[in-house]
Amino acid sequence: MTVFAFEVLVSLKDGLSDPQGKAVESALPALGWTNVSGVRVGKHIQLDVDAPDQTAAVAQVEEMARRLLSNPVIEDVRVLEVEAKP
Amino acid sequence: MTVRTPRIGVVTFPGSLDDRDALRAIATMGGEAVPLWHADADLRGVDAVVLPGGFSYGDYLRCGAIARFAPVMEEVVRFADRGSPVLGICNGFQILCESGLLPGALIRNRSLRFVCRNVWLRVETSLTVVTNELTPGETVQIPIKHGEGQWVATPEQLDRVEDGNLVVFRYASREGIVDAAHNPNGATDNIAGVRNEAGNVVGLMPHPEHAVDPDIGPVGGQPLFASLLRSALVGIAT
């Protein structure tokens, strides 16, 4: 068995209003940055999976991402494999 | 025909806040209130189930996302699939959406503010377990208190909800006017509550359990609980 490290990125779907992103965006000009737009706030989840091989680990994380880590009604999810841990 | 007192269960999750008020409201309205526990896969033979408001499991990840996997929820899903009455209030509504029993999802209020006040709701259908004592077009006053109550859905879900008459309540004026001025959280089409196709599962953000006692505020929650008790009895009869 090998431990594989993953990062899972969850973001609100494009069509949906993102009040948190909007609030951050409207705070930036107060600090002098007036050229920023399209701010979206999402989630970054790190996790390690102990699996027989990489394919099994990726399949498992993709299922976890779909069933628990994100809600497909409102969110997009992206799974990034970081590395196999020694 | 002898009329039995309907037994209504209220599930307590870690972080539930309104379970006691829900139990109290059921008893006030003449039902037998039955406490249920999230970790028990057992509904104790109740005739209807209420998922109360609060912050189950700290609302970590997403509101209701972790509660939907609680042992009791498998039983609730089975119970709902059999056509028995299930009502989700606030966090309970979020749990029902996360479970896939109801369409849509609830995200942060558009204002980013927690809102806590009485609102008016326009009843959109009487074909549910909580509105069978109400008439479409009628309004009821019930409090809301939430930070993540903006109901949204995919375009396909929204079509299904609007075309299929699945909206149960909309935020409105006292006179029943539905507009942006009476939308407290930015919810799509002012939607405050929805039902499943069969009408036995209903979720809403407002809190009917806080609106049954005339000594402490509006009583718009009374007809919802009266409907639920009636539905529970019908369930017994069939």
Chai-1 contact restraints between the chains, C-beta under 6 A:
chainA,res_idxA,chainB,res_idxB,connection_type,confidence,min_distance_angstrom,max_distance_angstrom,comment,restraint_id
A,L16,B,V152,contact,1.0,0.0,6.0,A-B,restraint_1
A,P19,B,R108,contact,1.0,0.0,6.0,A-B,restraint_2
A,P19,B,R110,contact,1.0,0.0,6.0,A-B,restraint_3
A,P19,B,L112,contact,1.0,0.0,6.0,A-B,restraint_4
A,A23,B,L112,contact,1.0,0.0,6.0,A-B,restraint_5
A,N71,B,R62,contact,1.0,0.0,6.0,A-B,restraint_6
A,N71,B,A105,contact,1.0,0.0,6.0,A-B,restraint_7
A,V73,B,A105,contact,1.0,0.0,6.0,A-B,restraint_8
A,V73,B,T154,contact,1.0,0.0,6.0,A-B,restraint_9
A,I74,B,A105,contact,1.0,0.0,6.0,A-B,restraint_10
A,I74,B,I107,contact,1.0,0.0,6.0,A-B,restraint_11
